[in-house]
């Protein structure tokens, strides 16, 4: 009940004066605005009523508590002994309810709030002071990740791998692109201190309403979160506070230009593009410098939710990105009305986008090239992870035109053949060791086995030039006579014979090379020693471990080609003849630069002098005879000299032609693989690969394949000098187009004669000089010396070749219908397409 003043009662009639009392009268009370009413005799003082809650004193107010006698709580004051207890039990404090005694005074509340606020602000100040300013060394590992680019030999792009990011400098970013991003994400960017209180309010509102137009965080905050370590992407109060502190400090440490540049280089725009540079390329196929205001507005609008916009656009829904585009144009008009005020009217719809380019670099021919480059990079200690994020520029020796020329040459000559027939081809620059082209298959996505690098096949007579090199390097001449009739018996080896008879019992080494005589080369290998042959071949680039295994298991059959080689090894191996006896390791990579264009890894150019220049010149002369009048005439080019060697395995299981000009060494190999099930059923290959599965059956897999490859004869007419030579010629005709004609060095005729067979006794009729080109091949009864060099191996004597771990590397009978060929797994083996 509220306190109320007493109403005065009517005054009684004035009584007649009486005599004054003996005691002195009290001084009259001072006048007040209201007269104190007189209480009638017998009436109770209304102030003493129990329901009375408020007492209004007639006396002047006194400061409470100043007079202990009359103040509150005193003997005569309110609450004193003479004061009745008020209702509600307000003992001693009758003017307050009991519960109010527990409330602090407003002064205490204000004081407490001040102290609390000071503590909070103090803690914030301490936290801000102790928050370290991020440095460039604290940049997140991924902020400048850049995918690497692999180039052809003409510096055209072969493949782009890894993160799409192109770092740009501030001066490269047009002002209208900057304005578009600022308008879309942080209109006060150029003036604010790194944080925006309106932005924080927007953040709360977006949480409540579920909608968001402009970003809640400033550009500086977003940059700090995306660029530096220590700021997670979690939506927590702690992270937000750290982000604010860092943003404010960075705003003081970095210029606005630096902040905006770092932001635009790290932000994601969609289509896999990180940073404005990559986004300009991904969406408009432009450099960032060439973006228009409309294109800048479109990209700026995408920052809000790039993944969602990608999904919508992929479905043909342009509504979300059009809405954002309109919004950015309006904000740009607010930012600079004179410059952008009419932009919306001029370009009401977003600019047309370029088609999404998510090229699969592991499809078609490029897949084989990329895989080969990655394998070579791995040998140099560069992992796929390094390639994906370190922004390397990887320059290769691969020529795109020659890659297609190789494929076309193969398909031109095999399109009507049985699909079981396979071809491998490789071309190497003999002067540099650079691999210029190869054929490993038509489509890596369908058949990942790269025949040029991975398929190891018996070299047959195409191995003989290494025996010839060892012979000449040992100091023996081309004029030496060697046996032309067989068979010859050598230690530990089944008898070796020729596939065709010879009129002469002995021929010189040049004729033996042109006619590919097995008996001659077996005896030459015996003379120089197998270790010498292996040393020469290994230094020329052939795998030494395979050569040694062949020596240990098949002995002198090594000299006539029982060891296995790849097309790349053979093309590079013959370089010792075209390059004056020197060999440079086969390689694809010519230069690797870091993202700043500085040389990171140089080309491997170290050359090994395998044989003398004189021996190389004489060997080349003998190999020229092969093409002029011997087994390789089908490979002759009309406009320039060619040297080379044919090779055909027993039963025509493999057919090789390896030849060279002074500028290019190329090998072509052919073989046939039949797909058989465990029951022996023959099934057709699919994209050159034996089917691993059968229909919808879950019974078969890589560990239990439906069919496996088995090598079988190529068939009648397949020899090194036929189809292989024809493919070689088709490819080399294109490869040598517009290339200057160069001549081989003149024959030196070095060394001494070392006759391994008696020189034939001259007949009364003068014979022509065996070096006469027109006379080459006349010793062959079936002339012009068919290339059918049969390799005869006793299966009971030779056995199989096993690797160190006991696995079968090769075996079977070279003269039989079945032959298990040596296998080699690549560093990262693709689906195997090798004979078992």
QUIRA-V829559 format. One record per pair of residues at least 24 apart in sequence whose ideal C-beta (glycine too) atoms are under 8 Angstrom apart, sorted by the first residue. I is the first residue (numbers start at 1). J is the second residue. D is the distance in whole Angstrom. If there is no record, write none. Layout:
BEGIN
I/J/D  I/J/D
END
This chain:
BEGIN
1/51/8  1/53/5  1/54/7  2/54/7  3/53/7  3/54/3  3/55/8  3/56/7  4/54/7  4/56/8  5/34/7  5/56/5  6/34/8  6/37/7  6/46/7  6/56/7  8/34/6  8/35/6  8/37/5  9/37/4  9/38/7  11/38/7  12/38/7  29/58/8  30/60/8  32/58/6  34/58/8  48/84/5  50/84/8  50/86/8  50/87/6  51/87/6  52/86/8  52/87/8  53/86/7  53/87/7  53/94/8  53/95/8  54/95/7  55/95/8  127/241/8  127/245/7  128/245/5  128/248/8  128/249/8  131/242/7  131/245/4  131/246/7  131/249/7  133/246/8  133/249/5  133/250/7  133/253/6  134/224/7  134/227/8  134/228/4  134/229/8  134/230/7  134/246/6  134/250/7  138/228/5  138/229/5  138/230/7  139/227/6  139/228/6  139/229/7  140/226/8  140/227/6  140/228/7  140/229/5  142/389/7  143/226/7  143/227/5  143/262/8  143/265/8  143/266/5  144/265/7  144/391/8  144/595/8  145/274/7  145/388/8  145/389/4  145/390/8  145/391/8  146/389/7  146/390/7  146/391/3  146/595/6  147/387/8  147/388/6  147/389/7  147/391/7  148/387/5  148/388/7  148/390/7  148/391/6  148/392/4  148/393/7  148/394/6  149/392/8  149/393/6  149/394/7  150/369/8  150/370/6  150/373/6  150/394/5  150/396/6  151/393/7  151/394/7  151/395/5  151/396/6  152/396/7  152/398/6  152/399/7  152/400/5  153/395/8  153/396/7  153/397/5  153/398/6  153/399/5  153/436/8  153/590/8  154/399/8  154/400/8  155/395/7  156/400/7  158/361/8  158/366/6  158/369/6  158/370/7  158/373/8  158/396/7  158/398/7  158/400/8  159/361/4  159/366/6  159/369/8  159/370/5  160/361/7  161/361/7  161/370/7  161/387/6  161/388/6  162/387/6  162/388/3  162/389/6  163/274/6  163/388/6  163/389/6  164/271/8  164/272/5  164/273/5  164/274/6  164/278/4  164/281/8  164/282/6  165/265/7  165/273/8  165/274/4  165/275/5  165/277/7  165/278/5  165/391/8  166/275/6  166/277/3  166/278/5  166/281/7  166/288/8  167/265/5  167/275/7  167/277/6  167/595/7  168/261/8  168/264/7  168/265/6  168/275/7  168/276/6  168/277/4  168/288/5  169/261/7  170/257/5  170/258/7  170/260/7  170/261/4  172/277/8  172/287/8  172/288/6  172/289/5  173/260/8  173/261/7  173/264/6  173/276/6  173/288/6  173/289/8  174/288/8  174/289/7  174/291/6  174/296/7  176/291/8  176/292/8  176/293/4  176/296/5  176/339/8  176/340/8  177/276/7  177/288/7  177/291/5  177/293/8  177/295/8  177/296/4  177/299/7  177/300/8  178/260/6  179/296/8  179/332/6  179/335/6  179/336/7  179/339/8  179/340/7  180/293/7  180/296/4  180/297/5  180/299/7  180/300/4  180/328/6  180/332/6  181/219/8  181/260/7  181/263/8  181/264/7  181/296/7  181/299/8  181/300/4  181/303/7  182/219/7  182/260/8  182/335/7  183/300/7  183/328/6  183/331/4  183/332/5  183/334/7  183/335/5  184/214/7  184/215/8  184/297/8  184/300/4  184/301/6  184/303/6  184/304/8  184/324/8  184/327/7  184/328/5  184/331/6  185/214/7  185/215/5  185/218/8  185/219/6  185/222/7  185/300/7  185/303/6  186/214/8  186/215/6  186/218/5  186/219/4  186/220/8  187/214/7  187/331/6  187/334/7  187/335/7  188/218/8  189/218/7  189/219/5  189/220/8  189/256/7  189/260/7  190/256/6  192/218/6  192/220/8  192/251/8  193/248/6  193/251/6  194/218/6  194/220/4  194/221/7  194/244/8  194/247/4  194/248/5  194/249/8  194/250/6  194/251/3  194/252/8  195/220/7  195/221/7  195/244/5  195/247/6  195/248/6  212/304/7  213/327/6  214/331/8  215/303/8  215/304/7  217/243/7  218/247/6  219/259/7  219/260/7  219/263/5  220/247/4  220/250/6  220/251/5  220/259/5  220/263/8  221/247/4  222/263/6  222/267/7  223/250/8  223/259/6  223/262/5  223/263/4  223/266/7  224/250/6  226/263/8  226/266/5  226/267/7  227/262/5  227/263/8  227/266/6  267/303/6  268/303/8  268/306/5  269/299/6  269/302/5  269/303/7  269/306/6  270/302/6  270/306/3  270/307/7  270/309/6  270/310/5  271/310/6  271/356/6  272/358/8  282/357/7  283/353/5  283/354/6  284/351/7  284/353/7  284/354/6  285/354/5  292/351/7  293/332/8  293/340/7  293/343/6  294/343/7  294/347/5  294/350/7  294/351/5  295/351/5  297/325/6  297/328/4  297/329/6  297/332/6  297/343/8  297/350/8  298/325/5  298/328/8  298/350/5  298/351/6  300/328/5  301/325/5  301/327/7  301/328/5  313/353/8  314/356/8  318/350/7  321/350/6  322/349/7  322/350/6  325/349/8  325/350/4  360/445/7  362/444/6  362/445/6  363/443/7  363/444/6  363/445/4  364/442/8  364/443/5  364/444/7  364/445/7  365/403/6  365/404/7  365/407/6  365/442/8  365/443/8  365/444/7  366/444/7  367/443/7  367/444/2  367/445/6  367/448/7  368/438/7  368/440/4  368/441/6  368/444/5  368/450/5  368/452/8  369/396/8  369/398/6  369/403/7  371/444/7  371/448/7  371/450/6  371/830/7  372/435/8  372/438/8  372/440/8  372/450/6  372/453/6  372/588/6  373/588/6  373/589/7  374/828/8  375/453/8  375/826/6  375/827/5  375/828/7  376/587/6  376/588/5  376/589/6  377/589/7  378/827/6  378/828/8  379/827/8  380/589/7  380/601/6  382/592/8  382/601/8  390/594/7  390/595/7  391/594/7  391/595/3  392/592/6  392/593/7  392/594/7  392/595/7  392/600/7  393/591/8  393/592/7  393/593/4  393/594/8  393/595/8  393/597/7  394/589/6  394/591/8  394/592/5  395/589/7  395/590/5  395/591/4  395/592/7  395/593/8  396/588/5  396/589/6  396/590/6  397/429/7  397/432/8  397/434/3  397/435/6  397/436/6  397/587/7  397/588/6  397/589/8  397/590/5  398/435/7  398/436/7  398/437/7  398/588/6  399/436/5  399/437/6  401/734/8  402/427/6  402/436/5  402/437/4  402/734/8  402/735/6  403/437/5  403/438/8  405/437/7  405/731/6  405/734/4  405/735/6  406/437/5  406/438/7  406/439/4  406/731/6  407/439/6  407/442/7  408/730/8  408/734/8  409/439/8  409/727/5  409/730/4  409/731/4  409/734/7  410/439/5  410/727/6  411/442/8  412/727/8  412/730/6  413/723/6  413/726/6  413/727/5  413/730/7  414/723/8  414/727/8  418/672/7  418/715/8  419/684/7  419/685/6  419/688/7  420/672/5  420/673/6  420/674/6  420/675/8  420/685/6  420/712/8  421/670/7  421/671/8  421/672/5  421/714/6  422/451/6  422/455/7  422/670/7  422/671/6  422/672/7  422/673/6  422/688/6  423/451/7  423/668/7  423/669/7  423/670/5  423/727/7  424/451/4  424/452/5  424/455/6  424/457/8  424/566/7  424/567/4  424/667/8  424/668/7  424/669/5  424/670/8  424/671/8  425/452/6  425/567/6  425/666/7  425/667/7  425/668/5  425/669/8  425/727/7  425/728/8  425/731/7  426/452/5  426/566/8  426/567/4  426/568/4  426/570/7  426/571/4  426/572/8  426/666/7  426/667/5  427/571/6  427/664/6  427/665/7  427/666/4  427/731/7  427/735/7  428/568/7  428/571/4  428/572/5  428/575/6  428/586/6  428/664/7  428/665/5  428/666/8  429/663/7  429/664/6  429/665/8  430/572/8  430/574/7  430/575/3  430/576/8  430/577/8  430/578/4  430/579/4  430/660/6  430/662/8  430/663/8  430/664/7  430/665/5  431/575/8  431/578/8  431/579/5  431/584/8  431/663/7  432/584/6  432/605/7  433/572/6  433/575/7  433/583/7  433/584/3  433/585/5  433/586/5  433/587/6  433/604/8  433/605/8  434/587/7  434/588/7  434/590/7  435/568/7  435/571/8  435/572/8  435/586/6  435/587/7  435/588/5  436/664/7  436/735/8  437/735/7  438/567/7  438/568/7  441/688/6  442/687/8  442/688/8  443/687/7  446/687/4  446/689/8  447/687/5  447/688/5  447/689/5  447/831/8  447/833/7  448/830/3  448/831/5  449/688/8  449/689/7  449/830/5  449/831/6  449/832/7  449/833/4  449/834/7  450/826/8  450/830/7  451/567/7  451/833/8  452/566/7  452/567/5  452/568/5  453/566/6  453/567/8  453/568/5  453/826/7  454/566/7  454/824/6  454/826/5  454/830/8  454/834/7  455/566/6  455/567/8  455/669/8  455/671/8  455/833/8  455/834/6  456/546/7  456/564/4  456/565/6  456/566/6  456/821/7  456/822/5  456/823/7  456/824/5  456/834/8  457/564/6  457/565/7  457/566/8  457/654/5  457/656/8  457/669/6  457/671/5  457/821/7  458/561/6  458/562/6  458/563/7  458/564/5  458/565/8  458/649/5  458/653/8  458/654/5  458/791/8  458/814/8  458/821/7  459/561/4  459/563/6  459/564/7  459/565/5  459/570/7  459/647/6  459/656/7  460/560/7  460/561/4  460/647/4  460/648/6  460/649/5  460/654/6  460/655/8  460/656/6  460/720/7  460/789/6  460/791/7  461/516/5  461/518/8  461/560/6  461/561/6  461/645/7  461/646/6  461/647/4  461/648/7  461/656/8  461/720/7  461/787/7  461/789/4  462/561/6  462/565/8  462/570/6  462/645/5  462/646/7  462/647/3  462/656/4  462/657/7  462/658/5  462/667/8  462/720/7  463/537/8  463/558/8  463/559/8  463/560/7  463/561/4  463/563/6  463/565/7  463/647/7  464/513/7  464/516/7  464/521/5  464/559/7  464/560/7  464/561/7  464/645/6  464/647/8  465/513/8  465/574/7  465/577/7  465/619/6  465/623/6  465/645/5  465/658/8  466/533/6  466/536/5  466/537/4  466/540/6  466/542/7  466/573/7  467/521/5  467/524/6  467/525/5  467/528/8  467/533/5  467/559/5  468/509/7  468/513/6  468/521/8  468/524/7  468/619/5  468/622/6  469/536/5  469/540/8  469/576/6  469/577/7  469/610/7  469/611/5  469/615/6  469/616/8  469/619/6  470/524/8  470/525/8  470/528/5  470/532/5  470/533/5  470/535/8  470/536/5  471/509/7  471/524/5  471/527/7  471/528/6  472/611/7  472/612/8  472/614/8  472/615/4  472/618/5  472/619/6  472/750/7  472/751/6  473/532/8  473/536/7  473/610/8  473/611/4  473/612/6  473/615/5  474/527/8  474/528/5  474/532/7  475/751/5  475/752/6  476/509/8  476/527/8  476/528/8  476/751/5  476/752/6  476/753/8  476/754/4  477/509/7  477/618/8  477/749/7  477/750/7  477/751/4  477/752/6  477/753/5  477/754/7  478/508/6  478/509/5  478/510/5  478/618/5  478/621/7  478/622/6  478/747/8  478/749/7  478/751/8  479/508/5  479/509/7  479/510/8  479/749/7  479/753/5  480/508/7  480/509/5  480/751/8  480/753/5  480/754/5  480/755/6  480/756/7  481/506/4  481/507/7  481/508/6  481/753/8  481/755/4  481/756/7  481/757/5  481/758/7  481/759/5  481/760/8  482/506/6  482/507/7  482/508/7  482/509/6  482/512/5  482/517/8  482/519/8  482/520/4  482/521/8  482/523/6  482/524/6  482/755/8  482/756/5  482/757/6  483/519/5  483/520/6  483/523/6  483/756/6  483/757/4  484/512/7  484/517/5  484/519/7  484/520/6  484/757/7  484/779/7  485/519/7  486/518/7  486/519/4  487/519/7  487/792/8  488/519/5  488/522/6  488/523/6  490/522/6  490/523/8  490/526/6  490/555/7  490/556/4  491/555/7  491/556/8  492/555/4  492/556/7  492/797/8  493/522/8  493/554/7  493/555/4  493/556/4  493/557/6  493/797/8  494/557/8  494/792/6  494/793/5  494/794/4  494/797/6  494/798/7  495/792/7  496/522/5  496/556/7  496/557/7  496/560/7  496/791/8  496/792/7  497/790/7  497/792/6  498/789/7  498/790/8  499/786/8  499/788/4  499/789/6  499/790/4  500/780/6  500/781/6  500/782/5  500/785/7  500/786/6  500/788/7  501/781/5  501/782/8  502/779/5  502/780/7  502/781/7  503/779/5  503/781/6  504/760/5  504/779/5  505/757/6  505/758/7  505/760/6  506/755/8  506/756/8  506/757/4  506/758/6  506/759/6  506/760/6  507/770/7  507/779/6  508/770/5  509/622/7  510/621/7  510/622/5  510/625/6  510/770/7  510/771/6  511/625/8  511/770/5  511/776/7  511/779/7  513/622/4  513/623/7  513/625/7  513/626/6  513/630/7  513/645/8  514/622/7  514/625/4  514/626/5  514/628/8  514/629/6  514/630/3  514/631/7  514/776/5  514/777/7  514/785/7  515/630/6  515/631/7  515/776/8  515/777/6  515/779/7  515/780/6  515/785/4  516/626/8  516/630/7  516/631/5  516/645/8  516/646/6  516/785/7  516/787/6  516/789/5  518/560/5  518/789/6  518/790/8  518/791/7  520/756/8  521/559/5  521/560/6  522/556/5  522/559/5  522/560/6  523/756/5  523/757/8  524/559/7  524/756/7  525/556/6  525/558/7  525/559/3  526/556/6  526/559/8  527/754/7  527/756/6  530/555/7  530/556/7  530/558/6  530/559/8  533/558/7  533/559/7  534/558/8  536/610/6  536/611/7  537/573/7  539/576/8  539/583/6  539/608/5  539/610/4  540/572/7  540/573/4  540/574/8  540/575/7  540/576/5  540/583/5  540/610/6  541/569/6  541/572/4  541/573/5  541/575/8  541/583/6  541/585/7  541/586/6  542/569/5  542/573/6  543/569/7  543/824/8  546/822/7  546/824/8  549/801/5  549/803/8  549/809/7  550/801/7  552/801/8  553/798/6  553/799/6  553/800/7  553/801/5  554/793/7  554/798/5  554/801/8  557/791/6  557/793/6  557/798/7  557/814/8  560/789/7  560/791/6  561/647/6  561/649/7  561/789/8  561/791/7  562/791/6  562/793/7  562/814/7  564/810/7  564/821/7  564/822/4  566/824/8  567/667/5  567/668/7  567/669/5  568/667/8  570/656/7  570/658/5  570/667/4  570/669/8  571/658/7  571/665/5  571/666/6  571/667/4  572/665/7  573/658/8  574/644/8  574/658/6  574/659/8  574/660/5  574/665/5  574/667/7  575/660/7  575/665/5  576/610/5  576/611/6  576/616/6  577/616/5  577/619/5  577/620/5  577/623/6  577/643/7  577/660/7  578/616/8  578/620/7  578/643/8  578/660/5  578/661/7  578/662/6  578/665/6  578/744/8  579/616/7  580/613/4  580/616/5  580/617/8  580/745/7  581/609/6  581/610/6  581/611/4  581/612/5  581/613/5  581/615/6  581/616/4  582/607/5  582/608/7  582/609/6  582/610/7  583/607/7  583/608/5  583/610/5  584/608/8  612/750/8  613/745/8  614/748/4  614/750/4  615/750/7  615/751/8  616/745/8  617/744/7  617/745/4  617/746/7  617/747/6  617/748/5  618/747/6  618/748/6  618/749/6  618/750/6  618/751/8  620/744/5  620/745/7  620/747/8  621/744/8  621/747/4  623/659/8  624/744/7  625/773/7  625/776/6  627/659/7  628/773/5  628/776/7  629/773/6  629/774/7  629/775/8  629/776/3  629/777/5  629/784/7  630/776/6  630/777/6  630/784/8  630/785/6  631/719/8  631/720/7  631/721/5  631/785/6  631/786/7  631/787/4  632/657/6  632/659/7  632/720/7  632/721/5  632/725/6  632/787/8  633/721/7  633/784/7  634/721/5  634/722/6  634/725/4  634/726/6  634/729/7  635/659/5  635/721/8  635/725/4  635/726/8  635/728/5  635/729/5  635/732/8  636/729/7  637/661/8  637/729/7  637/732/6  637/733/7  637/736/7  639/736/8  639/741/6  640/736/6  640/741/5  640/742/7  641/743/6  641/744/6  642/732/8  643/744/7  644/728/8  645/720/8  646/719/7  646/720/3  646/721/5  646/724/7  646/725/7  646/787/4  647/720/5  647/787/8  647/789/7  648/718/8  648/719/5  648/720/5  648/721/8  648/787/5  648/788/6  648/789/6  649/791/6  649/814/7  650/790/5  650/791/5  650/792/7  650/814/5  650/815/5  651/713/4  651/815/7  651/817/7  652/713/5  652/714/5  652/715/7  652/716/8  652/718/5  652/719/7  652/788/8  653/711/6  653/712/7  653/713/5  653/714/7  653/819/6  654/714/8  655/714/6  655/718/5  655/719/5  655/720/5  655/722/7  655/723/7  655/724/5  656/720/5  656/724/6  657/720/5  657/721/7  657/724/4  657/725/4  657/727/8  657/728/5  659/725/8  659/728/6  659/732/7  661/732/7  661/736/6  661/742/7  662/742/4  662/743/7  662/744/6  663/736/8  663/739/6  663/742/6  664/732/7  664/735/6  664/736/7  666/728/6  666/731/6  666/732/6  666/735/7  668/724/5  668/725/8  668/727/5  668/728/5  668/731/7  669/724/7  670/714/6  670/718/6  670/723/6  670/724/5  670/727/8  671/711/6  671/714/7  672/711/7  672/712/5  672/713/7  672/714/5  672/715/8  673/709/4  673/710/7  673/711/6  673/712/8  673/833/8  673/835/6  674/709/7  674/710/5  674/711/8  674/712/5  675/707/4  675/708/7  675/709/6  675/710/8  676/707/6  676/708/6  676/710/5  677/706/6  677/707/5  683/707/5  685/709/8  688/833/7  689/831/7  689/833/5  690/833/7  692/831/8  702/831/8  708/836/5  709/833/7  709/834/7  709/835/5  709/836/6  710/818/7  710/835/6  710/836/7  711/819/6  711/821/6  711/835/4  712/817/7  713/817/8  719/786/7  719/787/5  719/788/6  720/787/5  721/786/8  721/787/4  790/815/8  791/815/8
END
